[in-house]
């Protein structure tokens, strides 16, 4: 327990990426309903709250709410809804079309929000140096993801991004991002760049995950989501 608590001291916050257009899913992934009746965003917030760190919901100005907001806002896991870095929120509303600048602008916003929390004294853990990133195309709980990835922090001391991989894919939006890369990320975005893989390539340490997680990730269609729910129940 002491070792786990020490490791948790390194974690500054978790950002849940919930602002994608989800065109192939035909509905916002964050609002998908699990067989238990729980919405996907609530599922991720509930698991993230167990880490007792700020929870940042990057919903691209879509105003998604979670039934856990009221219960967690005064705990060590406050829920903070954040806009994408550089986003014009009003532009997302024209003609009902959802536009997005991609995952990196959400991660940059999360970095800046955590910095503001430290500056304001709201965050008590000034030594924390990592952000946990979770995308809403996965059913891997935040607690399990953290336990899988945090073991690599000391083993890959020269790496600034630690994320999952399987036999053929890297999952950069299921990972840990070191807060120290914020200036470089901001400069990359300000230069008009948005490609995640291009940015993280020199920084990343990949962590293989078990076969049981294979069907819990990367769902983009209703059929994919059904398979993920079936795998979750096993």
Secondary structure, DSSP 8 states (H G I E B T S, - for coil): -HHHHHHHTTEEEEEEE-----TTTTS-GGG-B-TTS-BHHHHHHHHHHTT-SEEEEE-TT-----TTHHHHTTSSS-EEEE--TT--GGGGGGGG------HHHHHHHHHHHHHHHHHHT----TT--EEEEEETTB---HHHHHHHHHTTTTTTTT-SEEEEE-SS-EEEEEEEEEGGGHHHHHHHHHTT---HHHHHTTTEEEEE--GGGGGGB---SHHHHHHHHHHHT-
